[in-house]
Amino acid sequence: MLNMIKKLILYCFVLGTAASQQELDYSRQTAITKAIKMVSPAVASINVIQIHAYASNPFFQDPWFQFFLQPETMSKEVKSSGSGVVISPDGYVLTNYHVIENAIELMVTIPGGEEYSAEIVGTDKVTDLTLLKLDGDNFPYAVLGNSDDLIIGEWVVALGNPFGLFGVNNQPLATAGIISAVNMDFGQQNSGRIFQDMVQTDAAINPGNSGGPLINAKGEIIGINTFIFTGSGVSQGSIGIGFAIPINRARAIAEELKTTGRIDRDFSTGLQVQPLTDQLARYLSIPFNEGVIIVEIATGSAAEKARLNVGDAIVKVEGQDVKNSRDILRIIEEEDIRPNQKLRLRIWRAGKYLNKTVKLGKL
């Protein structure tokens, strides 16, 4: 009888220990771990061979020599890697433009190690986005979230291929952090790229993470990881200041690339302008000297339809000050205003300010 009681006590102890272990294992499953498990199968490693141009003689890197002599350039093949994410079961992959820029070979690896050659459906250098297509179907894919509904301080995870480490075990790497800021505007870069409304995070983003997804705790993509601040021109590692393209913008670009293969920014205003100088201001009796003067309007153009006149002074476009024609073009590009969309102007005519709307024409 005593032995039976001992066995029963031992059985209850083992059962209780197993139940406690199960509870412990279950408690380790957080929203973050579940989100990573949900999205990881859709994260891709993108390996490319790119053509890089360089000066054939180191002296040509000196501006003094470039002033007198035409630099000679050569090109070489360079291996590079980045990240991407499958956004549909039929194999569409979203990544950064700079990941595949100048690529002559392109290979996409999905978790588990299966490799695919990828077709470039379309690219958009301005927003730094590219849409690829894998041959096949029934791919694991990630759900797109809503980047207009982000909460500063909410948990996020960056997934991707930092420093090419995806290839070690054919799985994406994950780093966790929070949303640090939203709507971060950096305007037009020297490269021509425009970074507007960016999502800032302190989740570690390193070289190779570019093009990978930034996801929320629900396992939804809320951004495409794009660039970081390093705090130094030498360091390449994360210091906790990274930026992602908001997914709502990326979704719109991807849909247009999927439909047409390009982003249509071939607009026309029908305007020719010149900067407003002190002399022009005095001649036209304008009480200020900053802005541009309309000097020509094309017949049948968007400007003519908006009833703009030669001699009108444009002082603001989309609420921003303008000083030359380049400012107008920059604002149109930064605001991503397309043909058949409206452009708001603030002008000066005959002693008073007027608000005008120009519906951009198409070239």
C-alpha positions in Angstrom: 0.0 0.0 0.0 2.8 2.3 0.9 4.6 1.7 -2.3 1.5 2.4 -4.3 1.1 5.8 -2.5 4.8 6.6 -3.2 4.3 5.8 -6.9 1.1 8.0 -7.0 3.0 10.9 -5.4 5.9 10.4 -7.9 3.4 10.3 -10.8 1.7 13.5 -9.6 5.1 15.2 -9.2 6.2 14.2 -12.7 2.9 15.3 -14.1 3.0 18.6 -12.3 6.6 19.2 -13.5 5.6 18.5 -17.1 2.6 20.9 -16.7 4.9 23.6 -15.3 7.3 23.1 -18.1 4.5 23.4 -20.7 3.3 26.6 -19.0 6.9 28.0 -19.0 7.3 27.1 -22.7 4.0 28.7 -23.5 4.9 31.9 -21.5 8.0 32.4 -23.7 5.7 32.7 -26.8 5.2 36.5 -27.0 3.5 38.6 -29.7 7.1 39.3 -31.0 8.1 35.7 -31.3 4.8 34.9 -33.0 5.2 37.8 -35.4 8.7 36.7 -36.4 7.5 33.1 -36.9 4.7 34.3 -39.1 6.7 36.6 -41.4 10.1 34.9 -41.6 9.1 32.4 -44.3 8.4 35.3 -46.6 11.7 37.1 -46.1 14.2 36.7 -48.9 18.0 37.1 -49.3 18.8 39.0 -52.6 22.3 38.3 -53.9 23.5 40.4 -56.9 26.6 41.0 -59.0 26.8 44.7 -59.8 28.9 46.8 -62.1 30.8 49.5 -60.3 32.7 52.3 -62.1 36.0 53.6 -60.7 38.8 55.9 -61.8 41.6 53.9 -63.6 44.2 56.2 -62.0 44.1 57.3 -58.4 45.2 60.8 -59.5 41.9 61.2 -61.3 40.2 61.1 -57.9 41.8 64.5 -57.1 39.5 67.4 -58.3 42.6 69.4 -59.4 43.5 66.7 -62.0 39.8 66.4 -63.0 39.8 70.1 -63.8 42.5 69.7 -66.4 42.1 66.2 -67.6 39.1 64.0 -68.6 38.9 61.2 -66.0 39.3 57.7 -67.3 37.0 55.2 -65.7 36.9 51.4 -65.7 34.3 49.0 -64.4 34.4 45.9 -62.3 32.0 43.3 -61.1 31.1 43.4 -57.4 29.1 40.9 -55.3 26.6 42.4 -53.0 23.6 41.3 -51.0 20.4 42.8 -49.5 17.0 41.7 -48.4 13.5 41.5 -49.8 10.0 40.3 -48.8 7.5 38.2 -50.7 4.2 40.1 -50.7 1.9 37.7 -52.7 1.6 34.0 -53.2 2.4 34.3 -56.9 6.0 35.4 -56.0 6.1 39.2 -56.1 9.0 40.5 -54.0 9.4 44.0 -52.7 12.9 45.4 -52.1 15.0 48.6 -52.4 16.1 50.0 -55.8 19.7 50.4 -54.5 19.9 46.7 -53.7 19.6 45.7 -57.4 21.0 48.9 -59.0 23.4 48.2 -61.9 22.9 44.4 -61.3 23.9 42.0 -64.1 23.0 38.9 -62.1 20.2 38.5 -59.6 19.4 35.5 -57.4 16.8 35.3 -54.6 17.0 32.8 -51.8 14.0 32.1 -49.6 14.2 30.4 -46.1 15.2 26.8 -46.4 17.7 27.6 -49.1 15.7 27.3 -52.3 17.1 29.7 -55.0 15.2 31.5 -57.7 16.3 33.8 -60.6 14.1 36.9 -60.4 12.6 39.1 -63.1 12.7 42.8 -62.5 9.1 43.9 -62.9 9.9 47.6 -62.4 12.0 50.0 -60.5 11.6 53.5 -59.0 14.8 55.3 -58.1 13.0 58.3 -56.7 11.4 56.2 -53.8 14.2 53.6 -53.8 11.8 50.7 -54.5 11.9 47.7 -56.8 9.4 45.0 -57.6 10.7 41.6 -58.5 8.9 38.4 -59.7 9.8 34.8 -58.8 8.8 32.0 -61.2 6.3 29.8 -59.4 3.3 30.0 -57.1 2.1 29.2 -53.6 5.0 31.1 -52.0 4.8 32.0 -48.3 4.0 35.8 -48.2 3.7 38.6 -45.7 0.6 40.7 -45.0 0.9 44.4 -45.6 -0.2 46.6 -42.7 -1.2 50.3 -42.4 1.7 52.7 -41.9 -0.8 55.6 -41.2 -1.8 53.9 -38.0 1.6 53.6 -36.2 2.1 54.3 -32.5 5.4 55.9 -31.4 6.8 53.4 -28.9 5.1 50.3 -30.2 7.2 47.2 -30.7 8.6 46.4 -34.2 11.0 43.8 -35.7 13.4 44.2 -38.6 14.0 41.1 -40.6 16.5 40.5 -43.3 20.0 39.6 -44.4 22.5 41.8 -42.5 26.1 41.3 -43.6 25.0 38.3 -45.7 24.3 36.2 -42.5 21.1 34.8 -44.0 23.3 32.4 -45.9 24.7 30.8 -42.8 21.5 28.8 -42.1 19.2 30.1 -44.9 17.0 31.9 -42.4 16.4 35.7 -41.9 17.8 37.4 -38.9 15.6 39.4 -36.5 16.2 42.5 -34.4 13.6 44.1 -32.2 13.0 47.7 -31.2 10.3 50.3 -31.1 8.9 53.0 -33.5 11.0 56.0 -32.6 9.3 58.5 -34.9 7.1 58.8 -37.9 6.8 61.2 -40.8 10.5 61.9 -40.9 11.2 64.0 -44.0 14.7 64.1 -45.6 13.7 65.5 -49.0 15.6 64.9 -52.2 19.1 63.4 -51.8 22.1 64.0 -54.1 21.3 60.5 -55.5 17.9 61.8 -56.7 16.1 59.6 -54.2 13.4 61.2 -52.1 12.9 60.1 -48.5 9.6 61.4 -47.2 7.4 60.4 -44.3 10.0 57.8 -43.2 9.4 55.5 -40.2 12.3 55.7 -37.7 13.1 52.7 -35.5 15.8 51.7 -33.0 15.6 48.1 -34.1 19.1 47.3 -35.4 19.4 47.7 -39.2 22.8 47.0 -40.7 24.2 46.7 -44.2 22.3 43.9 -46.0 19.0 44.7 -44.1 18.0 47.1 -46.9 14.8 46.0 -48.6 13.7 43.8 -45.8 10.5 44.2 -43.9 9.9 46.2 -40.7 6.9 44.4 -39.0 4.6 45.1 -36.1 3.6 42.8 -33.3 0.7 41.6 -35.4 3.0 40.2 -38.0 2.2 42.9 -40.6 4.7 44.8 -42.8 4.6 48.5 -41.8 7.8 49.5 -43.6 10.7 48.6 -45.9 14.1 49.0 -44.2 16.1 51.4 -46.3 19.0 53.3 -44.6 20.6 54.2 -41.2 22.6 56.9 -39.5 25.9 55.6 -38.3 27.2 58.7 -36.6 30.5 58.4 -38.6 31.7 58.2 -42.1 33.8 55.2 -41.2 31.4 53.1 -39.1 28.8 50.9 -41.0 27.1 49.4 -38.0 23.8 50.3 -36.4 23.6 52.9 -33.6 19.9 52.6 -33.2 18.8 55.1 -35.8 17.3 53.4 -38.8 14.6 54.4 -41.3 12.0 52.5 -43.3 9.8 53.5 -46.2 6.2 53.5 -45.0 4.4 50.5 -46.4 1.4 52.6 -47.6 3.8 54.4 -50.0 5.6 51.2 -50.9 2.2 49.4 -51.6 1.1 52.2 -54.0 4.5 52.1 -55.9 4.4 48.3 -56.1 0.9 48.3 -57.5 1.8 50.8 -60.2 4.9 48.9 -61.1 2.9 45.6 -61.3 0.4 47.2 -63.6 2.6 49.3 -65.9 6.2 48.4 -65.1 7.1 52.0 -64.4 6.2 55.1 -62.4 4.7 57.8 -64.6 6.3 61.1 -63.6 6.4 62.6 -67.1 4.4 65.8 -66.2 4.2 69.2 -67.8 3.2 72.5 -66.3 3.5 74.5 -69.5 5.3 77.2 -67.6 8.6 79.0 -68.1 9.8 81.1 -65.2 12.8 83.0 -64.1 13.9 84.1 -60.6 12.5 87.4 -59.3 15.4 89.9 -59.0 15.5 93.4 -57.4 15.4 95.0 -60.9 12.4 92.9 -62.0 10.6 93.6 -58.7 11.0 97.3 -59.2 10.0 97.2 -62.9 6.8 95.2 -62.1 6.0 97.1 -58.9 6.2 94.0 -56.8 6.9 94.7 -53.1 9.2 91.7 -52.6 12.2 90.1 -54.4 11.8 86.4 -53.7 9.9 84.1 -56.0 9.7 83.4 -59.7 8.1 85.4 -62.6 6.2 83.6 -65.3 7.8 84.6 -68.6 6.0 82.2 -71.0 2.9 80.0 -71.0 2.5 77.2 -73.6 -0.7 77.3 -75.6 -3.2 74.6 -74.4 -1.0 73.8 -71.4 -2.0 73.1 -67.8 -0.9 76.7 -66.9 -3.0 78.3 -69.5 -6.1 76.2 -68.4 -5.5 77.4 -64.9 -5.6 81.0 -66.2 -2.1 81.9 -65.1 -0.6 85.0 -66.8 2.8 86.1 -68.0 4.1 88.5 -65.3 2.4 86.6 -62.4 4.9 86.1 -59.5 4.8 82.6 -58.0 5.8 82.8 -54.3 4.7 79.4 -53.0 4.1 75.9 -54.4 2.3 73.4 -52.2 2.9 75.8 -49.3 6.6 76.0 -49.8 8.7 79.0 -50.8 10.2 79.0 -54.3 13.2 80.9 -55.7 13.8 79.2 -59.0 12.4 76.7 -61.5 14.3 73.9 -59.8 12.4 74.5 -56.6 9.1 73.9 -58.4 10.3 70.6 -59.9 11.8 69.5 -56.6 8.5 70.2 -54.8 6.5 68.3 -57.4 8.8 65.3 -57.1 9.0 65.4 -53.3 5.2 65.6 -53.0 4.9 62.8 -55.7 2.4 64.9 -57.7 1.7 63.1 -61.0 0.1 64.0 -64.3 -3.6 64.8 -63.9 -3.1 65.6 -60.2 -3.4 69.1 -58.8 -0.6 71.5 -57.9 -1.4 74.4 -55.5 0.2 77.8 -56.2 0.3 81.1 -54.4 0.8 84.0 -56.8 1.0 87.8 -56.8 -0.9 89.6 -59.5 -1.9 93.3 -59.8 -1.2 94.1 -56.1 -2.7 91.1 -54.4 -2.2 87.5 -53.6 -4.2 84.8 -55.3 -4.4 81.0 -54.9 -4.4 79.0 -58.1 -4.6 75.3 -58.8 -2.9 73.7 -61.8 -3.8 70.2 -63.0 -0.5 68.9 -64.3 -0.4 67.9 -67.9 1.4 64.9 -69.4 4.4 65.2 -71.7 
